[in-house]
Amino acid sequence: MDYLGNLTTEQANPASQDIDTKSTIEILKIINEADKKVPLVIEKALDSIADVVDDAVRGFRRGGRLFYVGAGTSGRLGVLDASECPPTFGTDPEMIQGIIAGGQDALTRAVEWAEDDEEKGGAAMDEKGVGPNDIVIGITASGHAPYVIGALKRGREQGAVTCAISSNSNSRTFAYADRSILIDVGPEIITGSTRMKSGTAQKLVLNMITTAAMIRLGKVYKNFMVDLMPLNSKLINRSIRLIKEVCGCTSEVAEQAFLACDRKPKVAIVSVLLKVSAPEARKLLQQNEEHIGLVLKHAGK
């Protein structure tokens, strides 16, 4: 276990060395000051993140999938990001998946020992049938979680693009990844508690990867999530409002189009803007890589 002493995430942070003697507001200010540095660290990794997004887009266009693999906080964040994509972007749940060491139980309680099993990480890739069109993203703050390493090894063997996200420059996962994203946020306010700055950084990076990829795939028009799944009253209302705003039509016209187009905001927008039927709007989208912008461009709008 001597390697822990060499990890940035395991070092004591001078800014919080007496945090146990501080008042509540002083504690919060120390944490807040540390958190402010996270986006600046991510800014340095944007080129690496962009490469991963481009890999994911290429894979998706070939019918591939994205797998997040992690343990503890890292695993939970991967599962969270994956689970948010279907309602936000209308994706198939199989398209982006989160895999956490310890399985479903680890989502709600600590199963710390699970991250030590490299074989199970590899087996998880076999169970998913990972192949050349897929991308496997290993998430581990320390960069040394055997479960994640096993998944990356097996993913690479199966021809998948592999990526490692870590908060330590000497991450072992980098040796098994085609792409490496270093988010060196420095020592945590509570020594070794990577659910803090490292976790915050991971959440931001995962948001970037899936959001940017979905934008590239045409699931966003202007800055509207036009492929959202309207599964409750709030999302139905949001869908009608975005059709109205994008098309500059009345609420009545927006609602009629929404219902006529099987509650698909993207289809309804094309239908209203080009004054075409729902089947024709769907056809036009299929012919233009599902991008509203391309449909309108080719229609001279």
Phi, psi and omega per residue, in radians:
M1 nan 0.135 -3.088
D2 -1.079 -0.400 -3.078
Y3 -1.080 -0.435 -3.112
L4 -1.018 -0.609 -3.108
G5 -1.149 -0.298 -3.125
N6 -1.697 -0.005 -3.099
L7 -1.573 2.325 3.098
T8 -0.991 -0.702 -3.082
T9 -1.200 -0.184 -3.134
E10 -1.801 -0.001 -3.137
Q11 -1.416 2.701 3.075
A12 -1.383 2.434 -3.117
N13 -1.637 2.042 -3.121
P14 -1.013 -0.500 -3.085
A15 -1.199 -0.283 -3.075
S16 -2.190 0.337 -3.017
Q17 -1.097 -0.449 3.113
D18 -2.007 0.506 -3.024
I19 -1.104 -0.443 -3.128
D20 -1.260 -0.166 3.133
T21 -1.777 0.015 -3.017
K22 -1.586 2.806 3.040
S23 -1.342 2.972 -3.132
T24 -0.997 -0.849 -3.099
I25 -1.156 -0.591 3.097
E26 -1.172 -0.704 3.090
I27 -1.061 -0.814 -3.113
L28 -1.106 -0.656 3.128
K29 -1.160 -0.665 3.109
I30 -1.119 -0.793 3.122
I31 -1.112 -0.763 -3.117
N32 -1.097 -0.718 3.118
E33 -1.090 -0.691 3.119
A34 -1.175 -0.752 -3.107
D35 -1.109 -0.524 -3.134
K36 -1.050 -0.438 -3.064
K37 -1.401 -0.295 -3.033
V38 -1.064 -0.880 -3.133
P39 -1.064 -0.546 3.137
L40 -1.202 -0.610 3.072
V41 -1.178 -0.749 3.140
I42 -1.096 -0.609 3.128
E43 -0.970 -0.626 -3.139
K44 -1.223 -0.314 -3.083
A45 -1.815 0.167 -3.035
L46 -1.065 -0.656 3.125
D47 -1.097 -0.723 3.122
S48 -1.162 -0.697 3.120
I49 -1.134 -0.690 3.134
A50 -1.071 -0.688 3.114
D51 -1.073 -0.703 3.138
V52 -1.181 -0.718 3.096
V53 -1.032 -0.811 -3.128
D54 -1.097 -0.684 3.073
D55 -1.064 -0.773 -3.119
A56 -1.105 -0.765 -3.137
V57 -1.074 -0.778 3.107
R58 -1.045 -0.754 3.129
G59 -1.127 -0.781 3.138
F60 -1.046 -0.701 -3.115
R61 -1.179 -0.331 3.078
R62 -1.716 0.164 -3.141
G63 1.522 0.227 -3.119
G64 -1.404 3.070 -3.106
R65 -2.225 2.818 3.061
L66 -1.988 2.265 3.112
F67 -2.061 2.122 2.957
Y68 -1.569 2.337 3.104
V69 -2.258 2.223 3.131
G70 -2.808 3.058 3.083
A71 -2.214 2.631 3.103
G72 1.037 -2.379 -3.126
T73 -0.972 -0.764 -3.121
S74 -1.052 -0.751 3.124
G75 -1.143 -0.719 -3.130
R76 -1.125 -0.681 3.138
L77 -1.158 -0.629 3.084
G78 -1.133 -0.788 3.110
V79 -1.087 -0.713 3.139
L80 -1.069 -0.874 -3.109
D81 -1.081 -0.739 3.136
A82 -1.096 -0.722 -3.072
S83 -1.238 -0.368 -3.120
E84 -1.483 -0.233 -3.078
C85 -1.242 -0.759 3.133
P86 -1.000 -0.861 -3.136
P87 -1.226 -0.517 -3.098
T88 -1.401 -0.732 -3.005
F89 -2.081 0.050 3.114
G90 1.203 0.453 -3.117
T91 -1.421 2.717 3.001
D92 -1.180 2.385 -3.140
P93 -0.985 -0.395 3.130
E94 -1.351 -0.317 -3.019
M95 -1.181 -0.738 3.126
I96 -2.267 2.086 -3.046
Q97 -2.244 2.523 3.063
G98 -1.880 2.308 3.124
I99 -2.120 2.187 -3.099
I100 -2.089 2.370 3.088
A101 -1.029 2.259 -3.106
G102 1.694 -0.127 3.077
G103 1.223 -2.788 -3.051
Q104 -0.964 -0.652 -3.131
D105 -1.009 -0.582 -3.070
A106 -1.276 -0.171 3.126
L107 -1.258 -0.533 -3.049
T108 -2.028 -0.154 3.072
R109 -2.608 2.712 -3.086
A110 -1.198 2.250 3.019
V111 -2.224 1.131 -2.939
E112 -1.044 -0.614 -3.099
W113 -1.125 -0.391 -3.032
A114 -1.102 -0.485 -3.092
E115 -1.253 -0.227 -3.079
D116 -1.475 -0.054 -3.052
D117 -1.740 1.684 -3.124
E118 -1.148 -0.675 -3.126
E119 -1.027 -0.724 -3.115
K120 -1.174 -0.539 3.061
G121 -1.095 -0.759 3.086
G122 -1.159 -0.710 -3.139
A123 -1.091 -0.595 3.121
A124 -1.090 -0.620 3.101
M125 -1.206 -0.674 3.103
D126 -1.134 -0.702 -3.140
E127 -1.090 -0.581 -3.141
K128 -1.508 -0.118 -3.133
G129 1.120 0.696 -3.104
V130 -1.050 2.375 -3.094
G131 -2.504 -2.949 -3.007
P132 -1.051 -0.443 -3.125
N133 -1.526 -0.098 -3.060
D134 -1.628 2.860 3.032
I135 -2.242 2.289 -3.134
V136 -1.959 2.117 -3.125
I137 -1.977 1.937 3.115
G138 -1.546 2.252 -3.096
I139 -2.064 2.066 3.093
T140 -2.754 2.100 -3.093
A141 -1.030 -0.814 -3.120
S142 -1.243 -0.573 -3.089
G143 1.487 0.164 -3.048
H144 -2.148 0.126 -3.098
A145 -1.142 2.012 -3.111
P146 -0.989 -0.668 3.141
Y147 -1.003 -0.785 -3.136
V148 -1.194 -0.718 3.107
I149 -1.060 -0.738 3.110
G150 -1.059 -0.698 3.131
A151 -1.173 -0.739 3.140
L152 -1.146 -0.741 3.109
K153 -1.011 -0.878 -3.088
R154 -1.182 -0.684 3.104
G155 -1.048 -0.758 3.125
R156 -1.130 -0.734 3.122
E157 -1.034 -0.581 -3.114
Q158 -1.519 0.053 3.060
G159 1.576 0.074 3.116
A160 -1.284 2.690 2.969
V161 -1.306 2.312 -3.116
T162 -2.024 2.507 -3.137
C163 -2.391 2.481 3.093
A164 -2.143 2.304 3.065
I165 -1.978 2.157 -3.089
S166 -2.585 2.767 3.103
S167 -1.741 0.071 -3.122
N168 -2.148 2.300 -3.089
S169 -1.150 -0.434 3.127
N170 -1.721 0.542 3.132
S171 -1.027 2.291 3.069
R172 -1.172 -0.499 -3.100
T173 -1.113 -0.472 -3.121
F174 -1.066 -0.487 -3.123
A175 -1.222 -0.318 -3.082
Y176 -1.994 0.290 -3.066
A177 -2.112 2.439 3.028
D178 -1.286 -0.527 3.129
R179 -2.220 2.429 3.121
S180 -2.180 2.323 3.073
I181 -2.091 1.878 3.117
L182 -1.656 2.109 3.066
I183 -2.107 1.411 -3.034
D184 -1.423 1.492 -3.092
V185 -1.450 -0.051 3.119
G186 1.429 -3.097 -3.116
P187 -1.041 2.545 -3.136
E188 -1.390 2.755 3.108
I189 -1.092 -0.697 2.970
I190 -1.822 1.989 -2.963
T191 -0.884 2.122 3.098
G192 1.451 -0.040 -3.105
S193 -1.514 1.446 -3.044
T194 -1.336 0.068 2.980
R195 -1.272 -0.151 -3.074
M196 -1.605 -1.850 -3.065
K197 -1.065 -0.741 -3.134
S198 -1.092 -0.757 3.119
G199 -1.112 -0.727 3.105
T200 -1.070 -0.760 3.130
A201 -1.113 -0.742 3.131
Q202 -1.064 -0.783 3.139
K203 -1.016 -0.770 -3.140
L204 -1.128 -0.737 -3.120
V205 -1.169 -0.758 3.124
L206 -1.104 -0.699 3.061
N207 -0.999 -0.764 -3.125
M208 -1.092 -0.809 -3.062
I209 -1.054 -0.942 -3.072
T210 -1.246 -0.697 -3.121
T211 -1.129 -0.814 3.140
A212 -1.106 -0.708 3.132
A213 -1.118 -0.733 -3.134
M214 -1.176 -0.620 3.073
I215 -1.097 -0.780 3.133
R216 -1.083 -0.511 -3.113
L217 -1.522 0.053 3.074
G218 1.527 0.262 -3.115
K219 -1.536 0.080 3.046
V220 -2.325 2.358 3.027
Y221 -2.101 2.237 -2.931
K222 0.972 -1.983 3.023
N223 -2.199 0.551 3.138
F224 -1.830 2.418 3.120
M225 -1.500 1.437 -2.973
V226 -1.319 -0.119 3.100
D227 -1.863 0.261 -3.131
L228 -1.043 2.686 3.117
M229 -1.725 1.897 -3.102
P230 -1.347 1.431 -3.024
L231 -1.742 -0.059 3.060
N232 -2.519 3.057 -3.033
S233 -1.089 -0.629 3.129
K234 -1.104 -0.763 -3.089
L235 -1.300 -0.530 3.047
I236 -1.126 -0.805 3.120
N237 -1.084 -0.726 3.130
R238 -1.104 -0.706 -3.136
S239 -1.073 -0.807 -3.121
I240 -1.144 -0.706 3.134
R241 -1.121 -0.687 -3.107
L242 -1.252 -0.602 3.056
I243 -1.081 -0.780 3.131
K244 -1.058 -0.796 -3.075
E245 -1.219 -0.764 -3.127
V246 -1.160 -0.716 -3.038
C247 -1.568 -0.276 -3.101
G248 1.176 0.580 -3.106
C249 -1.894 3.141 3.103
T250 -1.382 2.884 3.092
S251 -1.100 -0.617 -3.127
E252 -1.129 -0.805 3.130
V253 -1.112 -0.727 -3.137
A254 -1.085 -0.763 -3.124
E255 -1.181 -0.712 3.116
Q256 -1.064 -0.763 -3.138
A257 -1.166 -0.695 3.127
F258 -1.011 -0.815 -3.128
L259 -1.259 -0.675 -3.118
A260 -1.186 -0.432 -3.099
C261 -1.795 0.532 3.086
D262 0.987 0.637 3.091
R263 1.067 0.585 3.083
K264 -1.847 1.781 -3.095
P265 -0.966 -0.710 -3.113
K266 -1.082 -0.800 -3.138
V267 -1.129 -0.722 -3.122
A268 -1.100 -0.686 3.141
I269 -1.083 -0.815 3.118
V270 -1.108 -0.718 -3.136
S271 -1.046 -0.797 -3.113
V272 -1.237 -0.822 -3.061
L273 -1.141 -0.659 -3.100
L274 -1.764 0.000 3.138
K275 0.946 0.883 3.118
V276 -2.144 2.883 3.133
S277 -1.252 2.883 3.110
A278 -1.029 -0.816 3.118
P279 -1.046 -0.688 3.128
E280 -1.183 -0.676 3.109
A281 -1.094 -0.741 3.111
R282 -1.092 -0.726 -3.135
K283 -1.096 -0.765 -3.140
L284 -1.098 -0.683 3.109
L285 -1.141 -0.749 3.129
Q286 -1.071 -0.607 -3.132
Q287 -1.343 -0.218 -3.050
N288 -2.206 0.698 3.030
E289 0.997 0.454 3.114
E290 1.162 0.323 3.129
H291 -1.704 2.082 3.055
I292 -1.035 -0.728 -3.119
G293 -0.998 -0.734 3.134
L294 -1.193 -0.675 3.097
V295 -1.021 -0.851 -3.100
L296 -1.178 -0.649 3.123
K297 -1.075 -0.822 -3.112
H298 -1.247 -0.339 3.107
A299 -1.586 0.014 3.129
G300 1.338 0.375 -3.137
K301 -1.733 nan nan
